[in-house]
Amino acid sequence: MFVGTRSHLALWLWGAQAITALVACLYVYLLRISIPHCGDQCDFSGIQRTCEFYVWSTVAVVLLSGALLVLARRARFSWLIPSAGIVLVVVGAVVATHITNLAMGLS
């Protein structure tokens, strides 16, 4: 199914994307542990929606990246698909962290 150096690189990058997504989702989800420190100034529903949206959008990015990788496995640019997915996951984690901090009144 996956033949060639570029395909192996793309497959390894997709694995790295999945691991990055798992760690980033865990980090964003665990930000909710800080909720008891913000008291009445927290926007609890905003924090909940942000965490849920980030987790589901990250799952969608990883699955879409995997599907595109299978479809474009022989293309020269196949390694770009999981690389772009890694960038999207990291940027999404930064944005979700910032929104969560705003909802907790920390920023």
Secondary structure as the mmCIF struct_conf table of DSSP 4:
data_model
#
loop_
_struct_conf.conf_type_id
_struct_conf.id
_struct_conf.beg_label_comp_id
_struct_conf.beg_label_asym_id
_struct_conf.beg_label_seq_id
_struct_conf.end_label_comp_id
_struct_conf.end_label_asym_id
_struct_conf.end_label_seq_id
BEND BEND1 GLY A 4 GLY A 4
HELX_RH_AL_P HELX_RH_AL_P1 THR A 5 LEU A 30
HELX_RH_3T_P HELX_RH_3T_P1 LEU A 31 HIS A 37
TURN_TY1_P TURN_TY1_P1 CYS A 38 CYS A 38
HELX_RH_3T_P HELX_RH_3T_P2 GLY A 39 GLN A 41
HELX_RH_AL_P HELX_RH_AL_P2 PHE A 44 LEU A 71
TURN_TY1_P TURN_TY1_P2 ALA A 72 ARG A 74
BEND BEND2 ALA A 75 ALA A 75
TURN_TY1_P TURN_TY1_P3 ARG A 76 TRP A 79
HELX_RH_AL_P HELX_RH_AL_P3 LEU A 80 ALA A 103
TURN_TY1_P TURN_TY1_P4 MET A 104 GLY A 105
#
